[in-house]
Amino acid sequence: MTITVYSKPACVQCTATTRALERQGIPYEIVDVSTDATAYELVQGLGYRQVPVVIAGDKHWAGFRPDMISALA
């Protein structure tokens, strides 16, 4: 399963999310929505107005969600 974290620079929740993924040993890819207009539109199209937005297979969520990250492990 591919896990993508849509993020932006200096985002505290984004950093917490990527650190939690790393602690669980879960590989992920980061996409910066501040420099990638297509990614920004995708996040908005899903109804999110904040980052991070994590897409893991058919699941997605916004914000720092340790419960969701643990469920991926």
Backbone as JSON, one array per atom type, in Angstrom:
{
  "sequence": "MTITVYSKPACVQCTATTRALERQGIPYEIVDVSTDATAYELVQGLGYRQVPVVIAGDKHWAGFRPDMISALA",
  "N": [[0.84, -1.17, 0.0], [0.57, 2.2, -0.83], [1.5, 5.1, 0.87], [0.76, 8.42, 1.2], [1.68, 11.59, 2.28], [0.33, 14.64, 2.38], [1.57, 17.77, 2.68], [2.96, 20.82, 4.13], [5.57, 23.31, 4.4], [6.99, 23.91, 7.67], [4.93, 22.87, 9.25], [3.53, 21.78, 12.1], [1.82, 19.63, 12.82], [2.16, 18.06, 10.57], [4.84, 17.29, 10.76], [4.71, 15.81, 13.14], [3.11, 13.74, 12.25], [4.68, 12.49, 10.22], [6.86, 11.69, 11.76], [5.64, 9.85, 13.48], [4.87, 7.91, 11.64], [7.41, 7.06, 10.84], [8.37, 6.01, 13.28], [6.74, 3.79, 13.48], [7.72, 2.36, 11.43], [6.71, 2.62, 8.9], [6.69, 3.09, 5.5], [6.54, 6.08, 3.53], [5.49, 8.76, 1.35], [6.14, 12.18, 0.8], [4.29, 15.0, -0.2], [4.44, 18.29, -1.12], [2.05, 20.61, -0.72], [2.2, 23.31, -1.02], [3.78, 23.85, -3.14], [2.93, 22.27, -5.19], [0.46, 22.42, -7.3], [-1.44, 20.65, -8.34], [-1.58, 18.66, -6.39], [-2.55, 20.2, -4.28], [-5.1, 20.82, -5.25], [-6.17, 18.24, -5.31], [-6.29, 17.59, -2.57], [-8.08, 19.57, -1.69], [-10.27, 18.8, -3.21], [-10.98, 16.46, -1.94], [-12.18, 17.5, 0.2], [-10.76, 18.6, 2.27], [-9.3, 21.13, 4.35], [-7.06, 21.58, 5.73], [-3.67, 20.65, 6.53], [-1.67, 17.99, 7.85], [-2.72, 15.89, 5.13], [-3.39, 12.58, 4.87], [-3.16, 9.9, 2.72], [-3.87, 6.62, 2.47], [-3.99, 3.91, 0.76], [-7.32, 3.14, 0.31], [-8.18, 4.72, 2.34], [-8.36, 7.89, 3.98], [-7.36, 10.83, 5.77], [-7.26, 13.87, 7.75], [-4.97, 15.94, 9.57], [-3.08, 15.26, 12.62], [-3.18, 12.01, 13.41], [-2.72, 9.68, 15.48], [-4.05, 7.3, 16.08], [-5.04, 6.37, 13.62], [-2.65, 6.04, 12.26], [-1.42, 4.03, 13.77], [-3.16, 1.95, 13.15], [-2.36, 1.33, 10.61], [-0.04, -0.06, 10.86]],
  "CA": [[0.0, 0.0, 0.0], [1.29, 3.46, -0.89], [1.02, 6.11, 1.81], [1.19, 9.75, 0.8], [1.38, 12.65, 3.24], [0.29, 15.97, 1.76], [2.11, 18.59, 3.74], [3.54, 22.11, 3.76], [6.69, 23.61, 5.29], [6.76, 24.44, 9.01], [3.64, 22.36, 9.74], [3.8, 20.98, 13.29], [1.08, 18.37, 12.72], [2.78, 17.28, 9.49], [6.06, 16.71, 11.33], [4.28, 14.78, 14.09], [2.6, 12.61, 11.46], [5.79, 11.77, 9.57], [7.65, 11.04, 12.82], [4.88, 8.69, 13.94], [5.0, 6.9, 10.58], [8.77, 6.53, 10.92], [8.46, 5.17, 14.49], [6.04, 2.53, 13.19], [8.42, 1.69, 10.33], [5.81, 2.66, 7.74], [7.21, 3.96, 4.44], [5.6, 7.08, 3.03], [5.98, 9.78, 0.42], [5.64, 13.52, 1.15], [4.02, 15.92, -1.3], [4.28, 19.66, -0.59], [0.92, 21.26, -1.39], [2.49, 24.72, -1.27], [4.51, 23.96, -4.42], [2.32, 21.36, -6.17], [-0.93, 22.86, -7.46], [-2.29, 19.48, -8.56], [-1.77, 18.05, -5.07], [-3.43, 21.11, -3.53], [-6.46, 20.62, -5.77], [-6.61, 16.91, -4.87], [-6.64, 17.7, -1.14], [-9.32, 20.35, -1.62], [-11.33, 17.98, -3.81], [-11.4, 15.49, -0.93], [-12.92, 18.23, 1.23], [-9.89, 19.01, 3.38], [-8.84, 22.51, 4.37], [-5.86, 21.64, 6.56], [-2.69, 19.6, 6.33], [-1.43, 17.04, 6.78], [-3.73, 14.96, 4.65], [-2.74, 11.3, 4.64], [-3.92, 8.95, 1.91], [-3.3, 5.28, 2.62], [-4.91, 3.03, 0.05], [-8.64, 3.75, 0.14], [-8.47, 5.53, 3.54], [-7.68, 9.18, 4.06], [-7.74, 11.67, 6.9], [-6.49, 15.11, 7.91], [-4.49, 16.2, 10.92], [-2.25, 14.24, 13.27], [-4.09, 10.96, 13.89], [-1.94, 8.51, 15.88], [-4.9, 6.1, 16.03], [-5.06, 5.91, 12.23], [-1.29, 5.6, 11.92], [-1.22, 2.72, 14.42], [-3.97, 0.96, 12.43], [-1.66, 0.98, 9.39], [1.13, -0.91, 11.18]],
  "C": [[0.89, 1.24, 0.0], [0.66, 4.44, 0.09], [1.62, 7.44, 1.39], [0.74, 10.74, 1.85], [1.46, 13.97, 2.49], [0.54, 16.97, 2.86], [2.45, 19.99, 3.23], [4.66, 22.42, 4.74], [6.22, 24.19, 6.63], [5.41, 24.05, 9.6], [3.92, 21.4, 10.89], [3.08, 19.63, 13.21], [1.66, 17.46, 11.63], [4.03, 16.57, 10.02], [5.71, 15.6, 12.31], [3.8, 13.54, 13.34], [3.74, 11.81, 10.84], [6.67, 11.07, 10.61], [6.95, 9.78, 13.32], [4.95, 7.56, 12.91], [6.38, 6.24, 10.64], [8.94, 5.62, 12.13], [7.81, 3.81, 14.27], [6.72, 1.75, 12.07], [7.59, 1.64, 9.06], [6.4, 3.6, 6.69], [6.13, 4.9, 3.91], [6.29, 8.01, 2.06], [5.37, 11.11, 0.87], [5.43, 14.32, -0.13], [3.72, 17.28, -0.68], [3.18, 20.38, -1.37], [1.17, 22.74, -1.66], [3.23, 24.92, -2.58], [3.91, 23.1, -5.52], [0.82, 21.66, -6.27], [-1.89, 21.68, -7.66], [-2.59, 18.79, -7.23], [-2.71, 18.89, -4.22], [-4.89, 20.92, -3.96], [-7.02, 19.26, -5.34], [-7.08, 16.96, -3.42], [-7.95, 18.47, -0.97], [-10.5, 19.55, -2.16], [-11.84, 16.9, -2.86], [-12.14, 16.16, 0.23], [-12.08, 18.71, 2.39], [-9.43, 20.45, 3.21], [-7.61, 22.7, 5.23], [-4.93, 20.52, 6.16], [-2.2, 19.16, 7.7], [-2.71, 16.31, 6.37], [-2.96, 13.69, 4.29], [-3.68, 10.44, 3.8], [-3.18, 7.63, 1.96], [-4.27, 4.29, 2.0], [-6.23, 3.73, -0.18], [-9.06, 4.58, 1.36], [-7.75, 6.87, 3.43], [-8.22, 9.97, 5.24], [-6.86, 12.91, 6.93], [-6.08, 15.25, 9.37], [-3.62, 15.06, 11.43], [-3.17, 13.24, 13.94], [-3.27, 9.71, 14.27], [-2.74, 7.22, 15.84], [-4.92, 5.52, 14.61], [-3.7, 5.39, 11.79], [-1.03, 4.23, 12.52], [-2.0, 1.62, 13.68], [-3.28, 0.53, 11.13], [-0.54, -0.03, 9.63], [0.78, -2.39, 11.15]]
}
